[in-house]
Structures are given as C-alpha cells and as structure tokens.
C-alpha cells in the first residue's frame, strides 16, 4: 500500500474533522450539564415575603377580612385566660 502525501493528508483531514465534530458535540453536552442549578430560597428570607402578593403581615386583619364573624366568635374569649 503505497500512499502519496496528498492522499495521506486527505485521510488526516477527514479523521481530524470527525474528531473535531465529536469533541464539539461532547463539549456542548458537558456545558449544558454544568449549568448551575438555581439556588433555593429560604422561606425565612424577607425578600421572598415582599415579593409574594399573598403574604399578609397582619394575621388578625387577614382573618377578620376573610372570615369575619367566624373569626370573631372563635377568638372572642382568647383574652379571658388571665
């Protein structure tokens, strides 16, 4: 098997192109796997409460507003424990 220099260079180019394609694909996969996961927010973090529109800072106001008489009759004797 006698190969000329040009044939040998063509085979090398073909192998290099195939190798480069596989490395590019591998690097793309590794890059997607290395993306940092989102940091979990603590429920004690005050900034989370300020962004949550459902958060009430005054529980009795919330209960009175949404439960009205039921809240009143449930808690009317709470101060008589003294």
C-alpha positions as CSV (number, residue, x, y, z in Angstrom):
1,X,0.0,0.0,0.0
2,X,1.7,3.0,-1.2
3,X,0.1,6.3,-0.4
4,X,1.0,9.6,-1.7
5,X,1.4,12.6,0.5
6,X,-1.8,14.2,-0.7
7,X,-3.8,11.0,0.0
8,X,-2.3,10.8,3.5
9,X,-3.2,14.4,4.2
10,X,-6.7,13.9,2.9
11,X,-7.2,11.0,5.4
12,X,-5.7,13.1,8.2
13,X,-8.1,15.9,7.4
14,X,-11.1,13.5,7.3
15,X,-10.1,12.0,10.7
16,X,-9.5,15.4,12.2
17,X,-12.9,16.7,11.0
18,X,-14.6,13.6,12.5
19,X,-12.7,14.0,15.8
20,X,-13.5,17.7,16.0
21,X,-17.2,17.1,15.4
22,X,-17.3,14.5,18.2
23,X,-15.4,16.9,20.6
24,X,-17.7,19.8,19.8
25,X,-20.8,17.6,20.5
26,X,-19.2,16.4,23.7
27,X,-18.3,19.9,24.9
28,X,-21.8,21.1,24.2
29,X,-23.2,18.3,26.3
30,X,-20.8,19.0,29.2
31,X,-21.6,22.7,29.0
32,X,-25.3,22.1,29.3
33,X,-24.7,19.7,32.3
34,X,-22.6,22.3,34.1
35,X,-25.2,25.0,34.2
36,X,-25.6,26.0,37.9
37,X,-28.8,25.0,39.5
38,X,-31.0,27.8,40.8
39,X,-30.3,28.5,44.4
40,X,-33.2,27.5,46.6
41,X,-34.7,30.4,48.5
42,X,-35.2,30.1,52.2
43,X,-38.7,30.6,53.4
44,X,-37.3,32.8,56.1
45,X,-35.9,35.2,53.6
46,X,-37.7,38.5,54.0
47,X,-37.3,39.5,50.3
48,X,-39.4,36.4,49.4
49,X,-42.2,37.7,51.5
50,X,-42.1,41.2,50.0
51,X,-42.4,39.7,46.5
52,X,-45.3,37.4,47.4
53,X,-48.6,39.1,46.9
54,X,-50.4,36.6,49.0
55,X,-48.4,37.3,52.1
56,X,-50.1,39.2,54.9
57,X,-48.1,40.8,57.7
58,X,-51.1,41.1,60.0
59,X,-52.8,37.8,60.6
60,X,-55.7,39.1,62.6
61,X,-56.5,41.7,59.9
62,X,-56.5,38.9,57.3
63,X,-58.7,36.6,59.4
64,X,-61.1,39.5,60.1
65,X,-61.3,40.5,56.4
66,X,-61.8,37.0,55.0
67,X,-63.6,35.2,57.8
68,X,-65.4,38.0,59.6
69,X,-67.9,36.7,62.2
70,X,-66.4,33.2,62.4
71,X,-63.1,34.7,63.3
72,X,-64.7,37.0,65.9
73,X,-66.7,34.2,67.6
74,X,-63.7,31.9,67.6
75,X,-61.3,34.4,69.2
76,X,-63.7,36.4,71.4
77,X,-62.7,34.6,74.6
78,X,-59.0,34.4,73.9
79,X,-58.1,37.3,76.3
80,X,-60.0,35.8,79.2
81,X,-57.2,33.4,80.1
82,X,-55.6,35.8,82.6
